[in-house]
């Protein structure tokens, strides 16, 4: 009887060791900022829409909403389509700081409040460790290729629409328009 208990305990230990080893192997295969590889997240099925004074602009986006994803961001990414970006989603509004270390592409960093309104658009220089911050609490940051915001007429105060933004505070819609939203002809 004692021999059978030792065999059972040994088999359980071996099974646990295999599970731990497999988990460690598969976790280590995920690219991170530490291994010098670009992290590619799945493209969200819903486009992000920027509502500007001259109309709407749509972007396909990756969503970085975990600490590891936000830390890696677009580091080591060599190229990106003009209509593509990465949306960083934070748990709460706060003073955020970004830098461009290990990021070879110049970027527009669009800082967005809880209500989906753009608070600041700042430029990021490739490989720079200079701090980039809007100087006020924000909840989201959208990174696009440098010059995209200016080319597409995206400006401070414009509205970004996406389910990740609309549901961040609970309701599916951003704050009600108080007459300061860009007018867009629906036709």
C-alpha angles and dihedrals in degrees: 000000000000090000092054092051090053091050092049092048091048092050091050091050092050092048091050091048090052092050092049092047092049092048092049091049095050093043091051091054092065110099113242134178088257095065097051095245126124115251112228114195124193115273110251111244092228117069119229111240124208111203106210135173089260097046141282126319121197127209133185107228145192113217120224105193105146126074092248093048092047091048093052096038112148095336114145091009107141099190143006135185117261091243095047132090147152123251116207112206120197128194093240142002112276144140103289129196126195135182135189101230109149091006110121097185123079109237144194109230110204112196113206132193128226089268094057094253119136111246099180142355113209132174124238120210117217117262092000124143092199112127116250114199136151092220094236136072115279134171103207139033123198116199117202133166111286113273095021094109093053094042092051095042094246110160144168110291095028118130126244117205124199134126091249089059098037095052097039093092095035106262119086093231131067120243115299118273111261093192095278098096118110111260112242124186106231091207 
